[in-house]
Amino acid sequence: MAGGDLPGTGKTDDLAVVLSMSKFRLAHADDDDEDPEDPPERSAWPDLDFAEDLGVLVARRLSGVLAGPPDHLHNPDHSTVARRMGRLLSEIREGGDAIVHVLSHGFILRRAQELCIVAKDSLPSDHRDVVQTVFGITRFLTDADRCSGRILLLLDVCHSGAGIDPTTDVTFPDRRAFVIAACPSDKQARGGRFSQAVSDVLKGLAQGHSEIHPSERFVRLTWFKDAVHKRVRKLCSDADEPVQEVVSSDLHAPVTQFLPNPWFREDPAEVLGLNNYWALQEFIVGRVHPSLDVDHYMSRASGRDTAQQAQPTCHFSGREAELEQIRAWLENGAEEGATLCIVTGSPGVGKSALLGVVVCCTHPQLAKGLRPVMNSIPKKLRPDPRSRVAAVHARGMVLSQVVDAVAAQLDLPLPPEGWTAQKLVDAVAGLAEEPLIVVDALDEATESVQISVELLLPLANREDRGGSRRRACQLLVGVRPYWDKLPQLAEAAGDARQSLVDLDAVDRAGLRDALTDYIDDMLSYTDTYLTRGEERRKVAQGAAERIESRAEGGEFLVAQLSARFIEAAAPMTEEELERALSGLPLTFAALLETQLSEERTHPWARPVLAALAFSAGSGMPADAIVDVAPEFHPRKARPTRADVRSALDHVAFYLRHDVDPTYGTTLYRLFHQELVDHLHRYPRAGAGPSAGSLANGPEGGSGAGPVTVS
């Protein structure tokens, strides 16, 4: 947010002070006017020759992310420090956030057990009057807790960990001071390495090296502290000196606004890498709760991956009867309409596409911003917008996360002791207007049974006896037919009063026609086939016939894959077309190997993908990829951050993104379990099967196979 010019900021009242001490004298005379025959008395504190340059550097780096430059006080006397810190407390007394960075000597005043900061004219630590000439951190933090604003204190002084102690007795949300210290209370800070590390991390943040997710308005202190610690360790290692441990107060709970993210984007098209894609100017992401996985629903509704750059259109094709069934269910009144609608089917068969269309059409903000896209779907099939919609992509979630996400999206007031599933059911039933709640990928949730039994079924069965309606909500659920795992949901799905949409029960001829239309529509937006309608239709028909006859489920995902493969090829004769279609990849592993075998592939593409294949949970941040990727490189080389970022861009088709809930960084993962399994078997180049041998199916079987789509 340098000078307020970077986008997505808007914070103009940043308060920051940098204190750096390099020369220590007991006399108060200005050093420039020293009498060489009567010099000022030297302090007992040794000079810190590196402090001035590092103070200037930290101030400059803070300017790169704050709205304006911080105050930099170099070699102030103790009275100047006290006045400036007192003024800072006055400035945040009614609110705001401030940053203070200190580089000096520090010691613990034993009789008071207080961390003290040495100024230019401070007395020796054992002097009886020393307390009158130093700056007391404990007193400062105690005063700070009386303010409405908050302070982040960065301490590059010996024994700086003692500055954490005053913050430990204050509970959230009352805490006003947060401390990141160069070392524990019983250790020394050496060489200004903490200040150097702070400077380096701030530089990376301003240059976009930090991988903070663009949807994060501010940098999380948890990430900042860990990034500084890693950098300090590296600086110590390079100097061949013992590792200096960075410590901090508890940084997790509160929402703080100390360090704006210079790469924050308010436009979801930018956040999701959709530049020049879809007219989303009216859609303001701040009005849509972050638990609504916009990337997931938009990509599924459009029938394309969001990594591609494309024209504003929707390739959703087929499933018209099923979409009409859902639309009719949504429009039926409480008297005759079912509460619960379950969309089921095998992996990749189109469940998320259907739910994506419903969410994008019904969500009040998405419906407005995505109108140019959704207009591609016939009006008779498009559900009307609703005033209250909550949509949760449940992959990897536990019950409490789903409960919190639904409550937040419906803007329900938080109960004093937090949400439970039963409290949410009661709150939803008490709403003046019936909401629509959508839960996709229920079977991929960590606690799918608990979510089903403790939340979804009670919502489906709840009647608002005291109100004007008979049901609490309308509930749309996407789930694979894993009924042995979810027997209660299976029983509900078989209830004649409810609605079941089974995408596996499909007419094969109708499926082939829908696949043809889908591929034809996607190819019509490529330069190769834009003006070659007859040839394009033949290619689409041939590909659709091959997919319908050979793929074992997941046909629409395979069609998307095939269109991506076909669009790079030049128009073909009938003989060439037949030959090309016979080798058409029907698996993600085949497409991957095809791309990785190309001459222009990225040298770090496979090691980066292999690293992600061995990640767990929601994925892996870029910094971790830098550490893991060398294991899969033929020469065990180490990539730079730029190498990894470039490789991630190169293989974006195969990736999905999440935001780390603790650090706010971007997490990368492979979007298909088949890719994970394939790279587990063949993580290194030259060790696996050729792309051609994979074209007809994964290792050990034909077709797309029963794989997991995330």
HELIX and SHEET records of a PDB file:
HELIX    1   1 ALA A    2  GLY A    4  5                                   3    
HELIX    2   2 ASP A   31  ASP A   33  5                                   3    
HELIX    3   3 ALA A   51  SER A   63  1                                  13    
HELIX    4   4 HIS A   78  GLU A   91  1                                  14    
HELIX    5   5 VAL A  130  GLN A  132  5                                   3    
HELIX    6   6 ILE A  137  ALA A  144  1                                   8    
HELIX    7   7 SER A  160  THR A  167  5                                   8    
HELIX    8   8 ARG A  193  GLN A  207  1                                  15    
HELIX    9   9 LEU A  221  ASP A  238  1                                  18    
HELIX   10  10 PRO A  268  VAL A  271  1                                   4    
HELIX   11  11 VAL A  285  ARG A  287  5                                   3    
HELIX   12  12 VAL A  294  SER A  302  1                                   9    
HELIX   13  13 GLU A  320  GLU A  331  1                                  12    
HELIX   14  14 LYS A  351  THR A  362  1                                  12    
HELIX   15  15 PRO A  364  GLY A  369  1                                   6    
HELIX   16  16 ARG A  371  MET A  374  1                                   4    
HELIX   17  17 LYS A  379  LEU A  381  5                                   3    
HELIX   18  18 LEU A  399  GLN A  409  1                                  11    
HELIX   19  19 ALA A  421  ALA A  429  1                                   9    
HELIX   20  20 LEU A  442  GLU A  444  5                                   3    
HELIX   21  21 SER A  448  ILE A  451  1                                   4    
HELIX   22  22 SER A  452  LEU A  456  3                                   5    
HELIX   23  23 LEU A  457  ASN A  461  1                                   5    
HELIX   24  24 PRO A  487  ALA A  493  1                                   7    
HELIX   25  25 ARG A  508  LEU A  523  1                                  16    
HELIX   26  26 GLY A  533  ARG A  550  1                                  18    
HELIX   27  27 GLU A  555  GLU A  567  1                                  13    
HELIX   28  28 GLU A  574  SER A  582  1                                   9    
HELIX   29  29 PHE A  588  LEU A  596  1                                   9    
HELIX   30  30 ALA A  605  ALA A  613  1                                   9    
HELIX   31  31 ALA A  622  VAL A  628  1                                   7    
HELIX   32  32 ALA A  629  PHE A  632  5                                   4    
HELIX   33  33 ARG A  641  HIS A  650  1                                  10    
HELIX   34  34 ALA A  652  TYR A  654  5                                   3    
HELIX   35  35 GLN A  673  ARG A  681  1                                   9    
HELIX   36  36 ALA A  691  LEU A  694  1                                   4    
SHEET    1   A 6 ASP A  71  HIS A  74  0                                        
SHEET    2   A 6 LEU A  15  SER A  20  1                                        
SHEET    3   A 6 ASP A  97  LEU A 103  1                                        
SHEET    4   A 6 ARG A 150  ASP A 156  1                                        
SHEET    5   A 6 ALA A 177  ALA A 181  1                                        
SHEET    6   A 6 VAL A 247  SER A 248 -1                                        
SHEET    1   B 3 GLY A 106  LEU A 109  0                                        
SHEET    2   B 3 GLU A 114  VAL A 118 -1                                        
SHEET    3   B 3 VAL A 134  GLY A 136 -1                                        
SHEET    1   C 5 VAL A 389  HIS A 393  0                                        
SHEET    2   C 5 LEU A 436  ASP A 440  1                                        
SHEET    3   C 5 GLN A 474  VAL A 479  1                                        
SHEET    4   C 5 LEU A 340  THR A 344  1                                        
SHEET    5   C 5 SER A 499  ASP A 502  1                                        
SHEET    1   D 2 LEU A 655  VAL A 659  0                                        
SHEET    2   D 2 THR A 666  LEU A 670 -1                                        
END                                                                             
